[in-house]
Amino acid sequence: MAVETLSSHRCFGGTLSICQHESVSTGTPMRFSIFIPEGKGPFPAVTFLAGLTCTEENFTTKAGAYRYASELGLAIIAPDTSPRGSGVADDEAYDLGQGAGFYIDATEKPWAPHFRMESYIIRDLAAVVRDRFPVDGNRQSICGHSMGGHGALTLALKYPEHFRSVSAFAPIVSPTRCPWGEKAFTAYLGSDRSAWAAHDASALMMSGGAVGHFDDILIDQGLADTFLENQLKPELFEEACKLAKQKLTLRRQEGYDHSYYFIQSFIGDHLAFHAQRLRG
């Protein structure tokens, strides 16, 4: 699969590249950024999934992650949040359509032909990175923010064989029980709520499929986050982990909001968490 490098930058001794390739899953060009640290690979890698309205640029330019990644010897991949283009379905609202893929494979019209972000992350992106960059396909972790935190948790729980660790910032932990998720799932998956549980981290945890695979799950949640009570509801995942006997480190951070200032403040902790589990 051909990859076009749109730009490349020296960064903390390593190289940060913005890339584009054709995706079989979405049927569109897709962009991602990738940081490769200095030295000889293959390197363990963390994939970061961004939230609503974001592209591959938000984490890349705002998270302040690459100094830590360079010190830890980690590659970091940051994909776009949805397919894009004039022939791709969209909506005027910020929480549906382009920029709001929710990391699931849509089954309903007009979304189904292109909105296949679950397959894209697990298949296409993983294959491109493995084949074209000095990244160790057997040492992978995943992290995300908000909608991307939902994606990180659900993909890790559905495909535990792909990831050694998972963490999240302010994730949507139960999209079947919040307005963002209910709106997106109705559009992408239809009105039959029985199909939604496969994309709900709290429900997946209760099903027990991946329990025991991860020695710990790390979540940071800001207590000044305006979405905390209505959309994010971390207590639902906390209770699911308790019932499933899955260790969870849920850190409630006083005064922090939903922004990338919050992510900047704790991204070093998350990368260290993953690096520890990716060694060896």
C-alpha positions in Angstrom: 0.0 0.0 0.0 1.6 3.3 -1.2 2.1 6.0 1.4 2.7 9.7 0.4 4.8 11.8 2.8 3.2 15.2 2.8 5.7 16.8 5.2 8.5 15.7 7.4 10.1 17.5 10.4 13.1 16.9 12.7 11.7 16.7 16.2 13.5 15.9 19.5 16.1 13.9 17.6 13.5 11.9 15.8 11.3 12.5 12.7 7.7 13.5 12.6 5.9 12.8 9.3 2.5 13.7 8.0 1.4 11.0 5.6 -1.5 10.1 3.3 -2.6 6.8 1.8 -5.6 5.1 0.2 -7.7 3.1 2.6 -9.4 0.0 1.5 -11.8 0.1 4.4 -13.0 3.7 4.0 -12.6 3.9 0.2 -10.9 7.3 0.7 -7.5 8.9 1.2 -6.7 8.9 4.9 -4.1 11.0 6.7 -2.0 10.2 9.8 1.0 11.6 11.6 3.8 9.3 12.8 6.8 10.1 15.1 9.8 7.8 14.8 12.4 8.4 17.5 16.1 8.5 16.8 17.9 5.2 16.7 17.5 1.7 15.3 14.1 0.2 15.2 11.8 -1.5 15.1 10.2 0.6 17.8 7.2 -0.1 20.1 4.3 2.2 19.2 1.4 4.0 20.7 -1.6 4.9 18.5 -3.5 8.0 19.7 -7.1 8.5 18.7 -8.4 12.1 18.8 -11.9 13.4 19.7 -14.8 15.1 18.0 -13.9 17.7 15.3 -10.2 16.8 15.3 -7.9 15.7 12.5 -4.5 14.1 12.6 -3.1 17.5 13.4 -4.7 18.2 16.9 -2.7 15.7 18.9 0.4 16.2 16.7 0.6 19.9 17.3 -1.0 20.3 20.8 -0.2 17.3 23.0 3.5 18.0 23.7 4.1 14.2 23.4 7.3 13.9 21.4 9.9 14.9 24.0 8.6 12.0 26.1 8.3 9.7 23.2 11.9 10.4 22.2 13.1 9.8 25.8 11.1 6.5 26.0 12.0 5.2 22.5 8.3 5.2 21.4 6.8 5.6 18.0 3.5 7.5 18.0 0.8 7.3 15.3 -2.1 9.8 15.2 -4.7 9.1 12.6 -7.6 11.3 11.4 -10.9 10.9 13.1 -13.0 10.1 10.0 -13.1 9.7 6.2 -13.3 13.0 4.4 -14.0 14.4 1.0 -16.7 15.8 -1.3 -18.2 12.3 -1.9 -18.3 11.4 1.8 -21.5 11.8 3.8 -21.5 14.7 6.3 -23.8 16.6 8.7 -23.9 20.2 9.7 -23.6 19.3 13.4 -20.1 18.9 14.9 -20.9 15.6 16.5 -21.9 13.6 13.4 -20.3 13.0 10.1 -16.8 14.1 9.0 -14.7 14.6 12.1 -17.0 12.3 14.2 -16.3 8.8 13.0 -16.6 7.3 16.5 -14.1 4.5 15.5 -16.9 2.1 14.5 -18.0 0.6 11.2 -21.3 2.1 10.1 -24.1 -0.1 8.8 -26.7 2.5 7.9 -27.0 4.8 4.8 -25.6 7.2 3.9 -22.7 6.4 6.3 -21.9 2.8 5.6 -19.8 3.1 2.4 -17.1 5.2 4.0 -17.5 5.4 7.7 -15.5 2.3 8.6 -13.1 3.6 11.2 -12.9 0.4 13.3 -11.7 -1.6 10.3 -9.4 1.3 9.2 -7.6 1.5 12.6 -7.3 -2.3 13.1 -6.5 -3.3 9.6 -5.4 -0.6 7.1 -3.5 1.8 9.4 -1.8 -1.1 11.3 -0.7 -2.7 8.0 0.6 0.6 6.6 2.6 1.4 9.7 4.0 -2.1 10.0 5.0 -2.4 6.4 6.4 1.1 5.8 8.0 2.2 9.0 10.4 0.8 11.6 7.6 -0.1 14.0 7.3 -3.4 15.9 3.8 -4.8 15.1 3.9 -7.1 18.1 4.5 -4.2 20.6 1.5 -1.9 20.2 -0.6 0.2 22.7 -3.5 2.5 22.2 -4.6 5.8 23.9 -7.3 8.4 23.1 -9.2 11.4 24.1 -13.0 11.9 24.5 -14.5 10.2 21.4 -11.0 8.8 20.8 -10.9 7.6 24.4 -14.1 5.7 23.6 -12.3 4.3 20.5 -9.2 3.3 22.4 -11.1 1.5 25.1 -13.5 -0.3 22.8 -10.8 -1.4 20.3 -8.5 -2.6 23.1 -11.3 -4.6 24.6 -12.5 -6.0 21.3 -9.0 -6.7 19.9 -6.8 -7.4 23.0 -4.4 -9.5 20.9 -3.4 -6.2 19.1 -2.5 -4.2 22.1 -0.4 -4.6 25.3 -1.9 -1.6 27.1 -4.7 1.0 26.9 -5.2 4.4 28.4 -7.6 7.3 27.9 -8.2 11.0 28.6 -11.8 12.0 29.5 -13.2 9.1 27.5 -16.9 8.5 26.5 -17.1 5.3 28.5 -20.7 4.4 27.7 -21.9 5.9 24.4 -25.2 4.0 24.7 -26.0 6.1 27.7 -25.0 9.7 26.7 -26.3 12.1 24.1 -23.2 12.1 21.8 -23.3 8.3 21.6 -27.0 7.9 21.2 -27.0 10.4 18.3 -24.1 8.9 16.5 -25.1 5.2 17.1 -28.6 5.9 15.8 -27.2 7.4 12.7 -24.4 4.9 12.0 -25.8 1.7 13.4 -29.6 2.1 13.3 -32.3 2.3 16.0 -31.8 -1.3 17.2 -30.0 -0.7 20.5 -28.9 -4.3 20.8 -26.3 -3.7 18.1 -24.8 -0.8 20.1 -23.4 -2.8 23.0 -20.4 -4.0 20.9 -19.2 -0.4 20.8 -19.7 0.5 24.4 -16.6 0.1 26.7 -18.7 -0.4 29.8 -20.8 -3.1 28.2 -17.7 -4.8 26.7 -16.1 -4.8 30.1 -19.1 -6.4 31.6 -19.1 -9.1 28.9 -15.7 -10.1 30.2 -14.0 -11.0 26.9 -10.7 -9.1 27.6 -10.7 -9.2 31.4 -7.2 -10.3 32.6 -5.4 -9.3 29.4 -4.5 -5.8 30.7 -2.8 -5.7 34.1 -4.2 -2.1 34.5 -6.1 0.5 32.5 -5.2 4.2 33.0 -7.8 6.9 32.7 -7.4 10.6 33.6 -10.5 12.7 34.0 -10.6 16.4 34.7 -13.1 17.5 37.3 -13.7 20.9 35.7 -14.6 19.2 32.4 -18.0 20.6 31.3 -18.9 17.3 29.6 -18.2 15.2 32.7 -21.7 14.5 34.1 -23.8 14.5 30.9 -21.5 12.8 28.3 -18.5 11.1 29.9 -19.7 9.5 33.1 -16.5 7.7 34.1 -18.3 6.1 37.1 -20.0 3.8 34.7 -16.8 2.3 33.5 -15.4 2.3 37.0 -18.3 0.2 38.2 -18.0 -2.2 35.2 -14.3 -2.7 36.0 -15.1 -3.3 39.6 -17.7 -6.0 38.8 -15.5 -7.6 36.2 -12.5 -7.5 38.6 -10.4 -5.6 36.1 -7.8 -3.2 37.6 -8.5 0.4 36.7 -6.5 3.5 37.7 -9.0 6.3 37.3 -7.4 9.6 38.3 -9.8 12.5 38.9 -7.8 15.6 38.3 -9.0 18.7 40.2 -9.4 21.9 38.1 -8.6 20.3 34.7 -11.0 20.7 31.7 -11.5 18.9 28.4 -8.8 20.6 26.4 -5.4 19.8 25.2 -3.9 21.7 28.1 -5.2 18.8 30.2 -3.7 16.3 27.8 -0.3 18.1 27.8 -0.3 17.9 31.6 -0.5 14.1 31.8 0.7 12.8 28.4 4.1 12.0 29.9 2.4 9.7 32.5 0.5 7.9 29.9 3.4 7.3 27.6 5.5 6.0 30.5 2.6 3.7 31.4 2.6 2.3 27.9 6.4 2.1 27.6 6.6 0.0 30.7 4.3 -2.5 29.2 5.8 -2.4 25.8 9.3 -3.3 26.9 10.7 -6.7 26.0 
